[in-house]
Amino acid sequence: MNNTMIKKSFVLLFALAFSVISCKEVKKTEQATTEESEEVTMQGTTEFPLSLAQWSIHRMIWDGADPYSFAEKAHGWGFTGLEYVSQLYNKELEAAGFSEEAMNNFVSRSNAEAEKYGLTNLIIMIDGQGDLATSDAEERKSAVENHFKWVDAAAALGCHSIRVNLSGSSDPEEWVPNSVDGLTQLATYAKDKNINVIVENHGGLSSNAALLAKVMRTVNMENCGTLPDFGNFCIRRNVPSDYSKGCAEMYDLYQGVEELMPFAKAVSAKSHNFDEAGNETEIDYGKMLQIVKNAGYSGFIGVEYEGNELGEEEGIIATRDLILREAKMLQ
């Protein structure tokens, strides 16, 4: 083979090698672009970042899943914020009498998991710590103090709020002043910790949005607000101990969210069942999200799947995808 042929062969081999490398690089770029696109789809292309309410996986936890796997699961489903539920840690905390050591362990483990997956701690939803709206002043004070440890935990987690319930009275004439007193006491303690005390419409008179808004106006503290939930507007059930028997008195969902949004420091997107088109069967998500946007809210929206027809993972993803789809069409 002469020199000319050798040179031509070398050039040809070089060009072929370069072509293969270039093709590989193009494929890598295309793959990265696709993965980036999927990431954007998961996280949302709207002004509302998405968080996951831990109650959405309560059945998994009751069936034996580790509650500290919450961050890993939420991350895997594309969420960026975490909303903890206190009662899902009761097994360990109650056994320890909610000791300082047990609470610190809850905080440190939760913080480690959130940091590991790059998620933001937002809220702890508190249940079973007493009635903040009871007419017994001593019991109300005790309930307030029972919440102090959770305020401290929320501050240590870097959360912005604890969610509380306003139960203890079914008489509006008593419920309103009782609620004002309980919230004022708790919010006063939480203020120094930079924690908000927020109330969800969560059954009973708290699901009467006009009354809850009246409570908020009367308390009139910057760190006391609401957590409007799209689906918790049943004021009175036919059989209080059996939710399957239906609601006897329902507040209008859309009016309720609209009335609570001026005080909102978080929003909960409740869901149960979905039709073949992926729409929630009882809640118009487009209408709800428009109300939220019109109120000037641009914070996290928390997914809280509570249905029975889909498994928890399927229901969470269906709710997430519905929010992402409807949010793109907001005016």
ZAVEXRO-507318 format. One record per residue (C-alpha): chain; z, x, y negated; residue number from 0. Coordinates in steps of 0.1 Angstrom, whole numbers, plus 2048, in hexadecimal, padded with zeros to 3 digits. Layout:
<"A", <Z, X, Y>, NUM>
...
***
This chain:
<"A", <800, 800, 800>, 0>
<"A", <7F6, 80F, 7DE>, 1>
<"A", <80B, 810, 7BF>, 2>
<"A", <7FA, 7F3, 7AF>, 3>
<"A", <800, 7DC, 7CD>, 4>
<"A", <825, 7E8, 7CE>, 5>
<"A", <82A, 7DF, 7AA>, 6>
<"A", <81A, 7BD, 7AF>, 7>
<"A", <830, 7B6, 7CD>, 8>
<"A", <84F, 7C0, 7BA>, 9>
<"A", <846, 7AA, 79D>, 10>
<"A", <840, 78D, 7B4>, 11>
<"A", <861, 791, 7C6>, 12>
<"A", <873, 794, 7A5>, 13>
<"A", <863, 774, 799>, 14>
<"A", <86C, 762, 7B9>, 15>
<"A", <890, 76D, 7B8>, 16>
<"A", <893, 763, 793>, 17>
<"A", <884, 741, 79B>, 18>
<"A", <89E, 73B, 7B7>, 19>
<"A", <8BB, 746, 7A1>, 20>
<"A", <8AE, 730, 785>, 21>
<"A", <8AB, 712, 79C>, 22>
<"A", <8CF, 718, 7A7>, 23>
<"A", <8DB, 71A, 783>, 24>
<"A", <8C8, 6F9, 77B>, 25>
<"A", <8D8, 6E8, 798>, 26>
<"A", <8FB, 6F5, 78E>, 27>
<"A", <8F5, 6E8, 76A>, 28>
<"A", <8E9, 6C7, 777>, 29>
<"A", <907, 6C4, 78E>, 30>
<"A", <91F, 6CD, 772>, 31>
<"A", <90E, 6B4, 75B>, 32>
<"A", <911, 699, 776>, 33>
<"A", <936, 6A2, 77C>, 34>
<"A", <93C, 6A1, 757>, 35>
<"A", <92B, 67F, 755>, 36>
<"A", <941, 672, 771>, 37>
<"A", <960, 67F, 75F>, 38>
<"A", <956, 66D, 73F>, 39>
<"A", <951, 64D, 753>, 40>
<"A", <973, 651, 764>, 41>
<"A", <985, 658, 744>, 42>
<"A", <973, 63F, 72F>, 43>
<"A", <95A, 641, 713>, 44>
<"A", <96E, 629, 6FC>, 45>
<"A", <989, 62D, 6E2>, 46>
<"A", <9A3, 622, 6FB>, 47>
<"A", <9B1, 63D, 712>, 48>
<"A", <9BC, 62F, 733>, 49>
<"A", <9DF, 632, 743>, 50>
<"A", <9EB, 626, 765>, 51>
<"A", <A0A, 610, 769>, 52>
<"A", <A1D, 61C, 787>, 53>
<"A", <A23, 5F8, 791>, 54>
<"A", <9FF, 5F8, 79C>, 55>
<"A", <A09, 60D, 7BA>, 56>
<"A", <A2B, 5FD, 7C1>, 57>
<"A", <A20, 5F1, 7E4>, 58>
<"A", <A15, 614, 7ED>, 59>
<"A", <A37, 621, 7E3>, 60>
<"A", <A4A, 605, 7F4>, 61>
<"A", <A35, 60E, 813>, 62>
<"A", <A41, 632, 812>, 63>
<"A", <A2B, 645, 7F9>, 64>
<"A", <A3E, 65E, 7E4>, 65>
<"A", <A43, 650, 7C0>, 66>
<"A", <A3E, 674, 7B4>, 67>
<"A", <A1A, 672, 7C0>, 68>
<"A", <A13, 65B, 7A2>, 69>
<"A", <A03, 676, 78C>, 70>
<"A", <9ED, 683, 7A8>, 71>
<"A", <9E0, 660, 7B0>, 72>
<"A", <9DB, 657, 78B>, 73>
<"A", <9C8, 677, 785>, 74>
<"A", <9B2, 671, 7A3>, 75>
<"A", <9A9, 64F, 795>, 76>
<"A", <9A0, 65C, 773>, 77>
<"A", <9BE, 653, 75E>, 78>
<"A", <9CD, 669, 743>, 79>
<"A", <9EE, 657, 73D>, 80>
<"A", <A0C, 64D, 752>, 81>
<"A", <A22, 62F, 74F>, 82>
<"A", <A40, 633, 766>, 83>
<"A", <A54, 616, 776>, 84>
<"A", <A7A, 61D, 779>, 85>
<"A", <A80, 607, 797>, 86>
<"A", <A68, 61B, 7AD>, 87>
<"A", <A80, 638, 7AB>, 88>
<"A", <A9F, 622, 7B3>, 89>
<"A", <AA2, 62E, 7D7>, 90>
<"A", <AAC, 651, 7CB>, 91>
<"A", <ABC, 648, 7A9>, 92>
<"A", <AD2, 62C, 7B5>, 93>
<"A", <ADE, 640, 7D2>, 94>
<"A", <AE9, 65B, 7B9>, 95>
<"A", <AF9, 641, 7A2>, 96>
<"A", <ADF, 64A, 787>, 97>
<"A", <AF1, 66B, 783>, 98>
<"A", <AE7, 684, 768>, 99>
<"A", <ADB, 69B, 784>, 100>
<"A", <AC6, 680, 794>, 101>
<"A", <AB6, 675, 773>, 102>
<"A", <AAE, 69A, 76B>, 103>
<"A", <A9E, 69E, 78D>, 104>
<"A", <A88, 67F, 786>, 105>
<"A", <A7E, 68E, 764>, 106>
<"A", <A77, 6B1, 770>, 107>
<"A", <A62, 6A6, 78F>, 108>
<"A", <A4F, 68D, 77A>, 109>
<"A", <A48, 6A6, 75F>, 110>
<"A", <A3C, 6C0, 778>, 111>
<"A", <A24, 6A7, 788>, 112>
<"A", <A16, 69B, 767>, 113>
<"A", <A11, 6BF, 75B>, 114>
<"A", <A01, 6C9, 77B>, 115>
<"A", <9E6, 6AE, 777>, 116>
<"A", <9E3, 6B0, 751>, 117>
<"A", <9EF, 68C, 74B>, 118>
<"A", <A03, 67E, 72E>, 119>
<"A", <A24, 66C, 734>, 120>
<"A", <A25, 64C, 71F>, 121>
<"A", <A3E, 632, 72A>, 122>
<"A", <A5B, 62B, 742>, 123>
<"A", <A5C, 606, 74B>, 124>
<"A", <A81, 5FD, 750>, 125>
<"A", <A8D, 5E2, 767>, 126>
<"A", <AAF, 5D8, 775>, 127>
<"A", <AC5, 5E7, 75B>, 128>
<"A", <AD4, 5C7, 74D>, 129>
<"A", <ACB, 5AA, 737>, 130>
<"A", <AC4, 5B4, 713>, 131>
<"A", <AC2, 590, 708>, 132>
<"A", <AE1, 582, 719>, 133>
<"A", <AF9, 56D, 704>, 134>
<"A", <B17, 581, 710>, 135>
<"A", <B1B, 59C, 6F5>, 136>
<"A", <B2E, 5B4, 70C>, 137>
<"A", <B14, 5B0, 728>, 138>
<"A", <AF8, 5B6, 70E>, 139>
<"A", <B09, 5D5, 701>, 140>
<"A", <B0D, 5E2, 725>, 141>
<"A", <AE8, 5DB, 72C>, 142>
<"A", <ADF, 5EE, 70C>, 143>
<"A", <AF3, 60C, 717>, 144>
<"A", <AE4, 60B, 73A>, 145>
<"A", <AC3, 612, 72A>, 146>
<"A", <ACF, 631, 717>, 147>
<"A", <AC9, 648, 735>, 148>
<"A", <AA5, 63B, 737>, 149>
<"A", <AA0, 642, 712>, 150>
<"A", <AAC, 666, 718>, 151>
<"A", <A95, 669, 736>, 152>
<"A", <A77, 65C, 722>, 153>
<"A", <A7E, 675, 707>, 154>
<"A", <A80, 692, 721>, 155>
<"A", <A5F, 686, 730>, 156>
<"A", <A4E, 686, 70F>, 157>
<"A", <A47, 660, 711>, 158>
<"A", <A44, 64C, 6F1>, 159>
<"A", <A55, 62C, 6FE>, 160>
<"A", <A6A, 61A, 717>, 161>
<"A", <A60, 5F7, 720>, 162>
<"A", <A7D, 5DF, 723>, 163>
<"A", <A82, 5BA, 72D>, 164>
<"A", <A92, 59F, 718>, 165>
<"A", <AA3, 589, 731>, 166>
<"A", <AC5, 578, 731>, 167>
<"A", <ABF, 556, 720>, 168>
<"A", <AA7, 539, 723>, 169>
<"A", <AB2, 529, 703>, 170>
<"A", <A9C, 534, 6E6>, 171>
<"A", <AB8, 52E, 6CD>, 172>
<"A", <ACD, 548, 6DF>, 173>
<"A", <AB1, 55E, 6ED>, 174>
<"A", <AA3, 569, 6CB>, 175>
<"A", <AC4, 575, 6BB>, 176>
<"A", <AD0, 584, 6DC>, 177>
<"A", <AAF, 597, 6DF>, 178>
<"A", <AB0, 5A3, 6BB>, 179>
<"A", <AD3, 5B1, 6C1>, 180>
<"A", <ACC, 5C1, 6E2>, 181>
<"A", <AAC, 5D2, 6D6>, 182>
<"A", <ABC, 5DD, 6B5>, 183>
<"A", <AD8, 5EE, 6C8>, 184>
<"A", <AC0, 5FF, 6E0>, 185>
<"A", <AA6, 609, 6C6>, 186>
<"A", <AC1, 618, 6B0>, 187>
<"A", <ACA, 62F, 6CD>, 188>
<"A", <AA6, 636, 6D5>, 189>
<"A", <A9C, 63E, 6B2>, 190>
<"A", <AAE, 660, 6B2>, 191>
<"A", <A9C, 668, 6D2>, 192>
<"A", <A79, 660, 6C3>, 193>
<"A", <A75, 645, 6DD>, 194>
<"A", <A67, 622, 6D8>, 195>
<"A", <A76, 603, 6E8>, 196>
<"A", <A5A, 5EC, 6F1>, 197>
<"A", <A5B, 5C9, 700>, 198>
<"A", <A42, 5BB, 718>, 199>
<"A", <A3A, 596, 71B>, 200>
<"A", <A4A, 595, 73E>, 201>
<"A", <A54, 572, 746>, 202>
<"A", <A6C, 559, 738>, 203>
<"A", <A6F, 557, 712>, 204>
<"A", <A60, 57A, 70E>, 205>
<"A", <A3F, 56A, 718>, 206>
<"A", <A41, 553, 6FA>, 207>
<"A", <A2E, 56B, 6E3>, 208>
<"A", <A38, 558, 6C3>, 209>
<"A", <A5D, 55C, 6CB>, 210>
<"A", <A59, 580, 6D5>, 211>
<"A", <A46, 587, 6B5>, 212>
<"A", <A63, 577, 6A2>, 213>
<"A", <A7B, 58E, 6B3>, 214>
<"A", <A66, 5AC, 6A9>, 215>
<"A", <A64, 5A1, 685>, 216>
<"A", <A8A, 59C, 684>, 217>
<"A", <A93, 5BD, 694>, 218>
<"A", <A7A, 5CE, 67C>, 219>
<"A", <A7F, 5F2, 689>, 220>
<"A", <A62, 60A, 68B>, 221>
<"A", <A6B, 615, 6AE>, 222>
<"A", <A6D, 5F1, 6BC>, 223>
<"A", <A4D, 5E0, 6C6>, 224>
<"A", <A3A, 5CE, 6E1>, 225>
<"A", <A26, 5D5, 701>, 226>
<"A", <A0C, 5B9, 702>, 227>
<"A", <A03, 5B1, 726>, 228>
<"A", <9E2, 59F, 72C>, 229>
<"A", <9F0, 589, 748>, 230>
<"A", <A16, 584, 745>, 231>
<"A", <A18, 564, 731>, 232>
<"A", <A29, 54C, 749>, 233>
<"A", <A48, 53F, 737>, 234>
<"A", <A55, 529, 753>, 235>
<"A", <A4B, 528, 778>, 236>
<"A", <A4B, 50A, 78F>, 237>
<"A", <A62, 51D, 7A7>, 238>
<"A", <A72, 53B, 796>, 239>
<"A", <A78, 54D, 7B7>, 240>
<"A", <A54, 547, 7C4>, 241>
<"A", <A38, 553, 7AE>, 242>
<"A", <A1E, 544, 7C6>, 243>
<"A", <A29, 521, 7BB>, 244>
<"A", <A18, 526, 799>, 245>
<"A", <A21, 524, 775>, 246>
<"A", <A30, 505, 765>, 247>
<"A", <A2D, 510, 741>, 248>
<"A", <A13, 52A, 736>, 249>
<"A", <A0E, 539, 714>, 250>
<"A", <9EA, 53E, 709>, 251>
<"A", <9E0, 561, 714>, 252>
<"A", <9C9, 56A, 6F7>, 253>
<"A", <9DF, 55B, 6DC>, 254>
<"A", <9FD, 56D, 6EB>, 255>
<"A", <9ED, 590, 6EB>, 256>
<"A", <9E0, 58A, 6C7>, 257>
<"A", <A03, 581, 6BC>, 258>
<"A", <A13, 59F, 6CC>, 259>
<"A", <9F9, 5B9, 6C2>, 260>
<"A", <A07, 5BF, 69F>, 261>
<"A", <A26, 5CE, 6AF>, 262>
<"A", <A14, 5DF, 6CD>, 263>
<"A", <A1C, 603, 6D6>, 264>
<"A", <A0A, 600, 6F8>, 265>
<"A", <9F4, 5E7, 709>, 266>
<"A", <9F5, 5DC, 72E>, 267>
<"A", <9D4, 5D0, 73F>, 268>
<"A", <9E2, 5BA, 75B>, 269>
<"A", <9CA, 5B0, 776>, 270>
<"A", <9CB, 59C, 797>, 271>
<"A", <9AA, 592, 7A6>, 272>
<"A", <985, 599, 79F>, 273>
<"A", <965, 586, 7A4>, 274>
<"A", <945, 595, 7B2>, 275>
<"A", <93A, 5A2, 790>, 276>
<"A", <95A, 5B6, 78C>, 277>
<"A", <96A, 59E, 772>, 278>
<"A", <98F, 594, 774>, 279>
<"A", <98F, 570, 77F>, 280>
<"A", <9AA, 563, 767>, 281>
<"A", <9A8, 57B, 749>, 282>
<"A", <98A, 581, 732>, 283>
<"A", <98D, 5A6, 72E>, 284>
<"A", <972, 5A8, 713>, 285>
<"A", <985, 58F, 6FE>, 286>
<"A", <9A6, 5A0, 704>, 287>
<"A", <999, 5C2, 6FB>, 288>
<"A", <988, 5B5, 6DB>, 289>
<"A", <9AA, 5A7, 6D0>, 290>
<"A", <9BA, 5C9, 6D7>, 291>
<"A", <99F, 5DB, 6C3>, 292>
<"A", <9A0, 5C2, 6A7>, 293>
<"A", <9C5, 5C9, 6A3>, 294>
<"A", <9BD, 5ED, 69B>, 295>
<"A", <9CB, 5FA, 6BC>, 296>
<"A", <9BC, 61A, 6CB>, 297>
<"A", <9D7, 627, 6E2>, 298>
<"A", <9D9, 627, 707>, 299>
<"A", <9D2, 608, 71B>, 300>
<"A", <9E6, 607, 73B>, 301>
<"A", <9D6, 5FA, 75C>, 302>
<"A", <9EE, 5E4, 76F>, 303>
<"A", <9DF, 5D5, 78E>, 304>
<"A", <9F4, 5BB, 79F>, 305>
<"A", <9DC, 5A8, 7B6>, 306>
<"A", <9DC, 5A2, 7DB>, 307>
<"A", <9B7, 59E, 7E4>, 308>
<"A", <9AF, 5C3, 7DE>, 309>
<"A", <9C3, 5E1, 7E9>, 310>
<"A", <9D6, 5F3, 7CE>, 311>
<"A", <9BD, 60F, 7CA>, 312>
<"A", <99F, 5F7, 7CA>, 313>
<"A", <9B0, 5E0, 7B1>, 314>
<"A", <9B9, 5FD, 79A>, 315>
<"A", <996, 60A, 79A>, 316>
<"A", <987, 5E7, 794>, 317>
<"A", <99E, 5E2, 776>, 318>
<"A", <996, 605, 768>, 319>
<"A", <970, 5FF, 76C>, 320>
<"A", <973, 5DC, 75C>, 321>
<"A", <985, 5EB, 73D>, 322>
<"A", <96B, 607, 73A>, 323>
<"A", <94E, 5EE, 73D>, 324>
<"A", <95C, 5D4, 724>, 325>
<"A", <968, 5ED, 70B>, 326>
<"A", <945, 5FB, 706>, 327>
<"A", <93A, 5D8, 6FA>, 328>
<"A", <954, 5D3, 6E0>, 329>
<"A", <949, 5CA, 6BD>, 330>
***
